[in-house]
Amino acid sequence: MARMDRASKLLLHAATEAWTQSGWQACENLPLVLGTTGGGMNLGEAVYRQAIAAPLSRRSQASRVIHYQPPRQAIDLMEAFGFSGPVTIIANACASGANAIGHAWELIRFGRAERVLAGGYEGLSQLIFSGFDSLQALSPTVCRPFDAQRDGLALGEGAAVLTLETLESAARRNAVILGEIVGYGAVTDSHHLTQPHPQGDAALAAMNAACASAGLTAQSIGYVNAHGTGTPLNDSAEAAALNRWAGARATTLPVSSTKSSVGHLLGAAGAVEVVICLMSLCGRWLPPTSTLQTKEAACTFPVLRKAVDAKIEYALTNSFGFGGANASVIVRRWS
Amino acid sequence: MSGIVVKGFGAVSPAGWGAEALLNACRRGESAPFKEVACPGYKNPLKARFVPVASPKSAFTAHPRLRRTSPIAQFAVGAALEALGPDTPLIQNGARRLGIVYCSTSGCVNFSRRFYDETLKDASTASPVIFPETVFNAPSSHLGALLGSQGINYTIVGDQGTFLQGLALAADWLEADRVESCLVIGAEELDWLIAEAFDLFHRNKPISEGAGALHLAKRAPGGPAVNLQAVTQPQFFSTRADRRAAAERARKELGPQAEGDLLCDGIQGVPRLDRDEQQAWSGWGGERWSPKALLGEGFMAGAAWQCVAAVAALSSGLCDNATVSVLGFNQQAIAARFGKS
């Protein structure tokens, strides 16, 4: 553990919770799908600082180089739980976590695997913090997604891991099923490297693709966990996309951004927000945009200000990233 | 997987821009020259094999998204456009749904180092132009923008074997009709920080840079084609598992050697590095090419060069089948077979 990067420790913590809860046992040929943007960036930064400050000192550098790499973090995870199998690490910026969950679901859906361990993880680092600051994307006040006065995002860090398996596999084990993933869409926004299309074309396409794979329409969705970063450009584009996607349903469709409470977890965000949707479905409540004061006029949908009780069947979560990576995942309450 | 064909291939390597330069280097056994990499504080510079400057300059660099990109993006786009060839307009006018699987080990390390250096010196003036280029998926995003593609686009990171995983992923997307064709690209760029990091493990062994790309599609009626016949399961190894045993499992899973089979392996000419793969693939009865021994350790680009060399040899009638063996540094052994139909 001492050699691990902070991101690896967060990943291991989340995986332990998921593994223990699921009752899975050590095994072979269990695919692992992870999403991250920075991997062990803190160790990478340490390599550079030492290379500059003490160029001829190689002390600890090899260990840092090894543990900086995402495959090493995956191996640490597999060794911790005693399983092996193919590893896929998706680095689609802030959509990585959602892509990882969606890709894992597709592996099962298309019969490539019976079970998959999947999730996203991210540790804060100087480079990432400085990067978002350089783009003037960080809020100097409070992150307020979908607020008329919103002025930026708040960075966060963390991890979420899911144990996904076929219904048959879960039934054989008499497993407690927490929910079902029923839809996934992934598309690319080629408008700009860091800015979404103003009308949310790709976000709309991702939600439509997720609905198509689930055999659903927006009418069936009971809650949207928005990407909702709190930046002026993201939230206006996502609002436009949600308005277009939901149509008349928009006026009654509950939407919130949990980034108001936990921050933007970058490569972990999509996975964490799938978990939030699952908890909401299981617990029959919807989470709020906790910092909202004055709703952005472009939002025709209700933005939840407080947690509310709700009995819904389907929730959709959006994740959008640099490079135009757009992903939507739909989860269903298990009953 | 026999219904998946290779529609095109492209490469950017220390041998030059274009798959032909790579093929010629492999056929003639020509090693690419070394250049020095100045590392801060080092008396003796490290050596590496760089991609030569494109002459004339590639036309795509005039695209607004590609004017100020890092070398890795330019290598990736160069190889991808060569692989797409005459199909490029079909993607650009929306007549074909393209998927992109972009694979890298180190990513945009050049801009990442520069941006972090600026951050350490004065974070308040660190460049917002550089930071977005540091994300792993920047090159694939630029490629998608250049092609006007809205299709699924994954950037996957890992050791060298990840490129072959990318081929299998593309085949899955094609078989599920998620896309009508799919580019699989492997790319890396050189930087003193990477050269120094590699030197920690393998003293005085030069690394290199570049990209390779394959354009895959479902088989269409008529005409001979190079097809992707098989990609093995990734054979995982770790500090606790045997690296050579993983390579042996990959070879066994691929099945017996085919008639007129060319092996494009990952041998580099460094006994300590090569031992496991040499032993796992010993007794190979046919011709054997080792692109990385000529061009250097290009990480993900190196695995892509192996595949491009295999497909180029098939297309040129130099062999009837071609096998690729990749034994990654720290994750997996994996193999693939290409053939003619």
Interface residues (C-beta under 8 A of the other chain):
Chain A: N29 T37 G39 G44 E45 V47 Y48 R49 A51 I52 A54 P55 L56 R58 Q61 A62 V65 I66 Q69 P70 P71 R72 A74 I75 M78 E79 S84 G85 P86 V87 T88 I89 I90 A91 N92 A93 N99 H103 E106 F110 R112 Q126 L127 S130 G131 F132 D133 S134 L135 Q136 A186 V187 T188 D189 S190 L193 T194 D201 A202 A205 G321 F322 G323 G324 A325
Chain B: C39 P40 G41 Y42 R65 I100 T105 G107 S112 R113 F115 Y116 D117 T119 L120 A123 A126 S127 P128 F131 P132 E133 T134 V135 F136 N137 A138 S140 S141 H142 G144 A145 G148 S149 Q150 G151 I152 N153 Y154 T155 I156 V157 G158 D159 Q165 L169 D172 A176 L193 E196 A197 L200 F201 Q233 P234 F236 S238 T239 R240 A241 N330 Q331 Q332
